[in-house]
Amino acid sequence: MSESVSEAESAGSAEIAGRAEPPAESPAEPHAPSEPASEPAAPAPLNLPRTPTGDAEVDARLARLADADHLATDGHVEVYEDVHRGLRDALTALDGRPGPPVPSPSYERSRS
C-alpha cells in the first residue's frame, strides 16, 4: 500500500465522511409496517387430536376444550378454567371412592 495519499483522495474521503446519509437497515431489524393492520385474524381451530381416556366425565371435559377454538383469545380463559375445575372435581371424586382393602399389619408379619 502506498502511504502517500493525494489531496484529491483526502478531500474526497472527507467529503464522503461528512455526508449525512441515512444508515442502511440491517436484515435482522424488524420493519415497521407501512399501514397498521386493519383487524386481527379470526379464531381458527387448532384441530388437535384428543385421545379418549375411557372415563366419560374426563372425556366430556376434554371435548369442551374445542369450544375455545371458536372464541377470541380473551374467551379462552373461561373455557380453560371450566375444564380445569371439572378435571379437578373428577380427581377429587377418585379420593372418595373406596379402594381395594389394605392388608392388615398382621398379614405382612405372617408372610415374613
Backbone as CSV, one residue per row, in Angstrom:
resi,resn,N_x,N_y,N_z,CA_x,CA_y,CA_z,C_x,C_y,C_z
1,MET,0.827,-1.167,0.000,0.000,0.000,0.000,0.877,1.238,0.000
2,SER,0.378,2.249,-0.581,1.123,3.488,-0.615,0.678,4.357,0.547
3,GLU,1.658,4.901,1.279,1.322,5.735,2.418,0.995,7.153,2.001
4,SER,1.363,7.497,0.811,1.057,8.851,0.368,-0.341,8.851,-0.230
5,VAL,-1.128,9.776,0.241,-2.499,9.895,-0.249,-2.615,11.245,-0.903
6,SER,-3.146,11.250,-2.088,-3.248,12.527,-2.802,-4.284,13.421,-2.131
7,GLU,-4.144,14.725,-2.364,-5.076,15.678,-1.765,-6.488,15.445,-2.283
8,ALA,-6.607,15.046,-3.515,-7.922,14.801,-4.097,-8.596,13.625,-3.398
9,GLU,-7.814,12.584,-3.133,-8.374,11.421,-2.432,-8.756,11.794,-1.016
10,SER,-7.912,12.592,-0.334,-8.214,13.045,1.027,-9.468,13.874,1.053
11,ALA,-9.569,14.785,0.126,-10.738,15.654,0.080,-11.989,14.841,-0.211
12,GLY,-11.862,13.877,-1.097,-12.999,13.020,-1.432,-13.451,12.206,-0.242
13,SER,-12.486,11.683,0.517,-12.828,10.892,1.702,-13.498,11.757,2.746
14,ALA,-12.979,12.978,2.946,-13.562,13.879,3.941,-14.961,14.287,3.513
15,GLU,-15.109,14.505,2.208,-16.428,14.907,1.712,-17.432,13.778,1.913
16,ILE,-17.039,12.551,1.640,-17.915,11.387,1.809,-18.234,11.190,3.284
17,ALA,-17.224,11.326,4.135,-17.440,11.143,5.569,-18.349,12.217,6.129
18,GLY,-18.365,13.404,5.550,-19.167,14.497,6.056,-20.624,14.419,5.642
19,ARG,-20.947,13.598,4.679,-22.330,13.495,4.232,-23.169,12.777,5.279
20,ALA,-24.352,13.243,5.434,-25.269,12.583,6.372,-26.215,11.710,5.572
21,GLU,-25.801,10.488,5.381,-26.655,9.544,4.673,-27.391,8.700,5.707
22,PRO,-28.608,8.357,5.432,-29.321,7.501,6.385,-28.645,6.134,6.456
23,PRO,-28.556,5.576,7.659,-27.913,4.265,7.776,-28.737,3.201,7.068
24,ALA,-28.029,2.288,6.489,-28.712,1.185,5.820,-29.349,0.283,6.871
25,GLU,-30.548,-0.219,6.581,-31.224,-1.105,7.524,-30.589,-2.479,7.437
26,SER,-30.388,-3.047,8.582,-29.848,-4.404,8.579,-31.001,-5.376,8.422
27,PRO,-30.774,-6.541,7.831,-31.853,-7.503,7.609,-32.433,-8.054,8.909
28,ALA,-31.705,-7.962,10.018,-32.190,-8.517,11.277,-33.191,-7.593,11.960
29,GLU,-33.210,-6.311,11.577,-34.111,-5.372,12.218,-35.514,-5.537,11.656
30,PRO,-36.525,-5.515,12.525,-37.894,-5.627,12.018,-38.292,-4.351,11.292
31,HIS,-39.081,-4.505,10.290,-39.545,-3.361,9.527,-40.883,-2.921,10.074
32,ALA,-41.060,-1.638,10.234,-42.340,-1.113,10.679,-43.317,-1.214,9.514
33,PRO,-44.526,-1.674,9.779,-45.484,-1.783,8.680,-45.859,-0.400,8.164
34,SER,-46.058,-0.305,6.869,-46.397,0.984,6.286,-47.822,1.372,6.650
35,GLU,-48.692,0.391,6.836,-50.064,0.653,7.244,-50.375,-0.217,8.459
36,PRO,-51.123,0.308,9.424,-51.482,-0.520,10.571,-52.407,-1.644,10.132
37,ALA,-52.301,-2.778,10.822,-53.160,-3.917,10.499,-54.601,-3.522,10.761
38,SER,-55.481,-3.875,9.840,-56.864,-3.436,9.962,-57.594,-4.201,11.059
39,GLU,-57.563,-5.511,11.051,-58.251,-6.309,12.064,-57.459,-7.584,12.327
40,PRO,-57.554,-8.099,13.552,-56.871,-9.365,13.831,-57.547,-10.508,13.077
41,ALA,-56.802,-11.556,12.897,-57.333,-12.728,12.199,-58.445,-13.364,13.034
42,ALA,-59.381,-13.961,12.380,-60.493,-14.642,13.051,-59.978,-15.901,13.752
43,PRO,-60.657,-16.319,14.832,-60.228,-17.543,15.519,-60.259,-18.726,14.550
44,ALA,-59.281,-19.580,14.680,-59.202,-20.768,13.829,-58.966,-21.987,14.708
45,PRO,-59.679,-23.077,14.448,-59.492,-24.289,15.250,-58.079,-24.825,15.123
46,LEU,-57.550,-25.340,16.231,-56.215,-25.929,16.208,-56.249,-27.361,15.687
47,ASN,-57.416,-27.986,15.760,-57.596,-29.365,15.291,-56.605,-30.334,15.932
48,LEU,-56.398,-30.173,17.237,-55.527,-31.098,17.954,-56.296,-32.366,18.276
49,PRO,-55.687,-33.512,18.056,-56.393,-34.758,18.375,-56.537,-34.918,19.892
50,ARG,-57.686,-35.401,20.310,-57.940,-35.680,21.728,-58.199,-37.171,21.853
51,THR,-57.289,-37.862,22.468,-57.404,-39.301,22.636,-58.344,-39.604,23.798
52,PRO,-59.380,-40.424,23.561,-60.306,-40.754,24.645,-59.574,-41.446,25.802
53,THR,-59.990,-41.104,27.020,-59.359,-41.679,28.210,-60.090,-42.912,28.702
54,GLY,-61.345,-43.076,28.274,-62.147,-44.196,28.768,-63.040,-43.781,29.927
55,ASP,-62.835,-42.607,30.481,-63.683,-42.076,31.544,-64.588,-41.035,30.895
56,ALA,-65.897,-41.285,30.913,-66.846,-40.417,30.209,-66.790,-38.982,30.718
57,GLU,-66.667,-38.785,32.034,-66.630,-37.437,32.595,-65.376,-36.682,32.142
58,VAL,-64.242,-37.338,32.173,-62.983,-36.703,31.749,-63.028,-36.419,30.250
59,ASP,-63.527,-37.369,29.473,-63.607,-37.171,28.025,-64.526,-35.997,27.674
60,ALA,-65.618,-35.828,28.418,-66.528,-34.709,28.173,-65.829,-33.386,28.478
61,ARG,-65.038,-33.351,29.548,-64.306,-32.122,29.885,-63.272,-31.800,28.821
62,LEU,-62.559,-32.797,28.360,-61.549,-32.566,27.323,-62.190,-32.138,26.015
63,ALA,-63.372,-32.665,25.710,-64.078,-32.258,24.493,-64.489,-30.789,24.583
64,ARG,-64.729,-30.301,25.784,-65.104,-28.889,25.993,-63.983,-27.950,25.543
65,LEU,-62.746,-28.423,25.528,-61.632,-27.580,25.063,-61.847,-27.104,23.630
66,ALA,-62.601,-27.872,22.839,-62.864,-27.479,21.448,-63.659,-26.183,21.383
67,ASP,-64.383,-25.842,22.458,-65.133,-24.581,22.472,-64.204,-23.380,22.349
68,ALA,-63.001,-23.499,22.836,-62.043,-22.385,22.766,-61.619,-22.108,21.326
69,ASP,-61.746,-23.095,20.453,-61.350,-22.909,19.052,-62.170,-21.834,18.349
70,HIS,-63.360,-21.573,18.831,-64.251,-20.641,18.143,-64.354,-19.297,18.860
71,LEU,-63.530,-19.103,19.874,-63.556,-17.867,20.654,-62.306,-17.048,20.408
72,ALA,-62.426,-15.754,20.648,-61.240,-14.905,20.624,-60.384,-15.279,21.831
73,THR,-59.128,-14.896,21.801,-58.186,-15.278,22.850,-58.678,-14.930,24.243
74,ASP,-59.305,-13.783,24.409,-59.757,-13.404,25.749,-60.882,-14.297,26.265
75,GLY,-61.528,-15.066,25.413,-62.560,-16.012,25.842,-62.016,-17.367,26.237
76,HIS,-60.753,-17.625,25.962,-60.162,-18.928,26.270,-60.090,-19.188,27.771
77,VAL,-59.820,-18.150,28.537,-59.614,-18.319,29.980,-60.829,-18.971,30.624
78,GLU,-62.008,-18.519,30.276,-63.226,-19.080,30.868,-63.352,-20.569,30.566
79,VAL,-63.074,-20.957,29.322,-63.156,-22.369,28.941,-62.103,-23.172,29.692
80,TYR,-60.866,-22.692,29.724,-59.788,-23.421,30.397,-60.073,-23.577,31.883
81,GLU,-60.586,-22.516,32.513,-60.884,-22.608,33.939,-62.010,-23.599,34.198
82,ASP,-63.014,-23.618,33.326,-64.120,-24.566,33.477,-63.623,-26.004,33.335
83,VAL,-62.800,-26.250,32.335,-62.255,-27.596,32.122,-61.373,-27.989,33.302
84,HIS,-60.538,-27.073,33.757,-59.652,-27.366,34.880,-60.467,-27.698,36.131
85,ARG,-61.508,-26.918,36.391,-62.360,-27.162,37.553,-63.010,-28.550,37.453
86,GLY,-63.515,-28.897,36.270,-64.150,-30.205,36.081,-63.173,-31.358,36.259
87,LEU,-61.968,-31.205,35.732,-60.963,-32.271,35.889,-60.529,-32.397,37.344
88,ARG,-60.394,-31.279,38.023,-60.031,-31.304,39.438,-61.131,-31.991,40.251
89,ASP,-62.400,-31.710,39.939,-63.518,-32.360,40.629,-63.513,-33.868,40.377
90,ALA,-63.196,-34.265,39.145,-63.134,-35.695,38.821,-62.028,-36.383,39.613
91,LEU,-60.884,-35.723,39.750,-59.787,-36.298,40.542,-60.153,-36.361,42.027
92,THR,-60.813,-35.343,42.519,-61.228,-35.323,43.918,-62.219,-36.451,44.183
93,ALA,-63.101,-36.719,43.231,-64.065,-37.805,43.383,-63.373,-39.162,43.486
94,LEU,-62.223,-39.293,42.844,-61.475,-40.553,42.947,-61.027,-40.807,44.378
95,ASP,-60.710,-39.745,45.111,-60.288,-39.895,46.503,-61.428,-40.389,47.374
96,GLY,-62.678,-40.116,46.996,-63.829,-40.521,47.800,-64.262,-41.949,47.559
97,ARG,-63.816,-42.542,46.464,-64.200,-43.928,46.154,-63.415,-44.888,47.046
98,PRO,-64.095,-45.927,47.490,-63.341,-46.922,48.257,-62.399,-47.690,47.334
99,GLY,-61.200,-47.863,47.785,-60.208,-48.593,47.015,-60.133,-50.036,47.486
100,PRO,-59.178,-50.769,46.989,-59.023,-52.158,47.443,-58.665,-52.164,48.931
101,PRO,-59.050,-53.205,49.632,-58.740,-53.261,51.062,-57.233,-53.277,51.307
102,VAL,-56.833,-52.583,52.342,-55.426,-52.517,52.710,-55.115,-53.732,53.584
103,PRO,-54.047,-54.473,53.273,-53.703,-55.634,54.100,-53.381,-55.190,55.531
104,SER,-53.806,-55.983,56.468,-53.536,-55.648,57.860,-52.064,-55.896,58.163
105,PRO,-51.533,-55.225,59.193,-50.123,-55.419,59.558,-49.819,-56.871,59.930
106,SER,-50.777,-57.563,60.484,-50.510,-58.955,60.869,-50.319,-59.831,59.631
107,TYR,-50.972,-59.482,58.501,-50.811,-60.221,57.258,-49.362,-60.135,56.786
108,GLU,-48.801,-58.924,56.847,-47.414,-58.725,56.409,-46.456,-59.506,57.290
109,ARG,-46.691,-59.563,58.604,-45.779,-60.290,59.504,-45.874,-61.788,59.280
110,SER,-47.059,-62.288,58.938,-47.195,-63.719,58.763,-46.524,-64.193,57.486
111,ARG,-46.320,-63.309,56.546,-45.662,-63.675,55.286,-44.149,-63.695,55.439
112,SER,-43.615,-63.096,56.439,-42.176,-62.999,56.606,-41.567,-64.276,57.067
